[in-house]
């Protein structure tokens, strides 16, 4: 089964979640991430994340997992690139920022052979000849780079009823103007930090 594993830190805890190709979800075929428990399969509490922020799904023709932005005012940052519209492929070690919250893809398993085909184990064949210099295993030295920093600035929550922007601290309290719950509010970048 094709699986992507996400890891993040939220509400003082490290969390890990597997996303499967055909897992049951609130929007069949995708797994949605955001703060709104009514619309999202993975619910986070970070106030800089939108109520419905992104969705991750498996593209069977491309044989890979993709991420799609669902919030144009608060686009995610995927591997250092802002995803304003469309989709981007995810790979092992991809770094995703939703607002100021970081998620990391820690594993991607793609099974290119259907699970119904079983092959018997093959006997090991030993090579009687020593490897030539061209056959020597090469050391794979990856360049380690630090993930990009999340977008900095002041985030606010746009009330779904009166559309006024209130501070992110009001997430648990509600809109100070009309009293509407801010659980499904859009998270917007009010002012970038200088």
C-alpha positions, -999 to +999 in steps of 0.1 A: +000+000+000+013+035-009+020+054+023+033+089+032+043+096+069+041+131+082+057+143+115+051+177+133+050+194+167+017+208+179+003+218+213+036+207+230+036+172+215+054+155+186+029+139+163+032+114+135+005+104+110+004+079+081-015+090+050-026+060+028-035+061-009-072+052-004-079+059+033-113+070+045-115+108+048-138+137+049-131+144+013-126+110-004-093+106-022-075+133-001-064+140+034-071+175+045-050+194+071-060+225+090-076+238+123-113+230+115-123+196+129-154+195+107-135+198+074-100+183+082-087+148+087-055+160+104-065+188+129-038+211+143-042+239+169-015+264+156-033+297+151-012+306+120-027+275+102-059+282+083-091+263+091-088+243+059-052+248+046-039+220+023-048+185+011-024+156+004-034+128-021-018+100-041-018+105-079-020+070-094-008+079-129+023+098-115+028+072-088+035+098-061+019+119-033+011+155-041+001+185-019-025+210-030-030+245-015-066+253-004-059+287+011-048+314-014-044+341+014-021+319+034-002+297+009+020+269+023+058+268+018+069+234+004+106+227+002+113+264+002+088+273-026+055+290-020+026+269-033+000+296-043-020+273-067-019+239-082+000+209-067+036+200-058+051+165-054+062+154-019+092+132-012+109+118+018+124+148+038+100+174+022+094+203+046+060+219+046+052+252+064+016+259+071+018+295+085+046+291+111+040+254+117+065+230+102+055+195+090+081+170+076+076+140+054+097+113+071+088+084+048+072+077+015+065+041+004+054+035-031+045-001-041+048-002-079+037-039-079+001-046-071-003-065-038-021-094-055+010-105-074+032-127-053+066-139-065+085-168-050+118-160-034+148-162-058+179-180-048+210-159-042+236-160-069+272-154-058+297-138-081+329-158-083+348-128-097+359-099-074+344-065-083+362-043-107+370-007-097+339+004-117+317-019-097+329-007-063+301+009-043+303+046-043+299+067-012+268+088-014+276+121+003+244+142+005+247+179+011+227+186+042+208+219+042+187+235+067+150+238+060+138+273+051+125+295+079+087+298+082+072+331+070+075+356+098+050+382+107+018+389+125-011+365+119-047+372+125-079+352+122-106+364+098-141+359+113-162+337+091-193+358+099-183+395+101-149+391+083-130+413+108-095+403+116-088+396+153-055+385+170-047+348+169-050+347+207-088+349+203-088+314+187-103+298+219-124+329+229-142+337+196-147+369+176-147+399+199-172+417+176-199+392+168-190+362+191-187+336+163-163+307+169-129+311+152-122+274+149-130+276+111-115+311+107-091+318+079-056+325+091-042+356+073-008+373+074-016+408+086+019+423+086+052+408+077+079+414+104+107+438+095 
